[in-house]
Amino acid sequence: MVLIHGAYTAANLLAATFLSIFLWRASHDLARVALFTWISAVTIPAAFLLNGLVLRKAGAGTSIRIGLACLGVVYLAVLALGNASVNWILPLGLLRGLGEGWYWAGYHLTTYDTTSERDRDRYFGAMGAVNCLLSGGLPPLAGAAIVIGAQWGGMDRGYQFIFGLAGVLLLAAMVLAGRLRCGYRPAFSVRTMAQLHLRNQPWLNVMGARLADGFSGMLSGVVLTILAYMVLNNEQQVGNFNGIMGILGVGISLALAAYMRPRHRIACALVGAALLVASTLVLPLYLSAWALVAFGLLRAVGGPLHGNGLAPLALQVIDRDPQARSLRYEYIVHQELCLAVGRVLSIGFFLVLAAPVDQLLLARIVVAVSGAAPMVIWAAFARIAQPAAPLVAETATVDNGEVDPRALPAAA
């Protein structure tokens, strides 16, 4: 799964990072880019639900392959359409949302089925290190390809190269995903999903954290990419900036993989949240090269501390359900729906305000306001009581009667 996710991440770093810039350069309309993102945000949870209701007997590998195929079609379509892509926002946004939804549905299933409380810190640390390592090398190369391509064959030539390469990487990931043999599950129940917070009270805190994450993450990511481009003026510099942030994050992620322990998660995440909040106050206030440097340094350190520290906690809450194994996909879909609600609301507010308000001013306000989300997310997870003793196998069973070694004591 590390290799598959690495290929997916590489494709995203090559293409998705610059897709927002490509659409903005073609239209010079931030609202149009936000609309594309909003359509994707609406479609992602639909893919999770379709995967549960329609592909009931399919494993995680099937879901991942379908998702990667949809994303590959998006990049190839943009490759073929060029600047006319801005006129195809609706189908491209729908297809991208389906691709992201199906991919992450399979990813979350695989993560839960192949990890336990004993090794999740190492798993997420390793994933973070791979992501940061790729972030250190690929965005600068992609930015250079765009700039060089513009000099040789017109503005679109470099973009054509990176979108095509992203398609090849996604195809390779599809081949690897065919070897996955996990993520099989019983029938999906919407009614059971809607009642999870009643049978597992700590899940309410996870719901709050996911709402805050959704409200800030997707929109602020797009806006920050555009703001960075406006400060640095070309794709090469945006790529170099992302690359430096990735290199700095490698060491942090490797250290977390080696030394992070469950008892350190909340404290590390608090430090990370404070750094992330500070970063989103610096850039909108000054919007200069030096502010961008400070922003990058703070996020390069704070991102892994916050993200890797909190990543295992939602899975830990799922483990507290005596039927965690059979209901794991209901939990996965439910948290995705919470993310989707936050995303749709935040991008919807942006679209409503984009017409009467100056878009640059609105973008700076969005970054500053959404910057508080990491602290809100930390506060939600910090309220979840942590086990006092090392986690051991309990007597909870799965559908076939075997002991589930992941299960924790049932939630009160």
Stockholm file with secondary structure:
# STOCKHOLM 1.0

chainA/1-412         MVLIHGAYTAANLLAATFLSIFLWRASHDLARVALFTWISAVTIPAAFLLNGLVLRKAGAGTSIRIGLACLGVVYLAVLALGNASVNWILPLGLLRGLGEGWYWAGYHLTTYDTTSERDRDRYFGAMGAVNCLLSGGLPPLAGAAIVIGAQWGGMDRGYQFIFGLAGVLLLAAMVLAGRLRCGYRPAFSVRTMAQLHLRNQPWLNVMGARLADGFSGMLSGVVLTILAYMVLNNEQQVGNFNGIMGILGVGISLALAAYMRPRHRIACALVGAALLVASTLVLPLYLSAWALVAFGLLRAVGGPLHGNGLAPLALQVIDRDPQARSLRYEYIVHQELCLAVGRVLSIGFFLVLAAPVDQLLLARIVVAVSGAAPMVIWAAFARIAQPAAPLVAETATVDNGEVDPRALPAAA
#=GR chainA/1-412 SS CHHHHHHHHHHIIIIIHHHHHHHHHHHCCHHHHHHHHHHHHHHHHHHHHHHHHTSTTCCHHHHHHHHHHHHHHHHHHHHHHGGGGGGGHHHHHHHHHHHHHHHHHHHHHHHHHHCCTTTHHHHHHHHHHHHHHHHHHHHHHHHHHHHHHHHHHCHHHHHHHHHHHHHHHHHHHHHHHTTCCCCCCCCCCHHHHHTHHHHCTTHHHHHHHHHHHHHHHHHHHHHHHHHHHHHHCSHHHHHHHHHHHHHHHHHHHHHHHHHCCGGGHHHHHHHHHHHHHHHHHHHHHHCSHHHHHHHHHHHHHHHHHHHHHHHHHHHHHHHTSTTHHHHHHHHHHHHHHHHHHHHHHHHHHHHHHHTTSCHHHHHHHHHHHHTTHHHHHHHHHHTSCCCSSCCCCCSCBCTTSCBCTTCCSCCC
#=GC SS_cons         CHHHHHHHHHHIIIIIHHHHHHHHHHHCCHHHHHHHHHHHHHHHHHHHHHHHHTSTTCCHHHHHHHHHHHHHHHHHHHHHHGGGGGGGHHHHHHHHHHHHHHHHHHHHHHHHHHCCTTTHHHHHHHHHHHHHHHHHHHHHHHHHHHHHHHHHHCHHHHHHHHHHHHHHHHHHHHHHHTTCCCCCCCCCCHHHHHTHHHHCTTHHHHHHHHHHHHHHHHHHHHHHHHHHHHHHCSHHHHHHHHHHHHHHHHHHHHHHHHHCCGGGHHHHHHHHHHHHHHHHHHHHHHCSHHHHHHHHHHHHHHHHHHHHHHHHHHHHHHHTSTTHHHHHHHHHHHHHHHHHHHHHHHHHHHHHHHTTSCHHHHHHHHHHHHTTHHHHHHHHHHTSCCCSSCCCCCSCBCTTSCBCTTCCSCCC
//
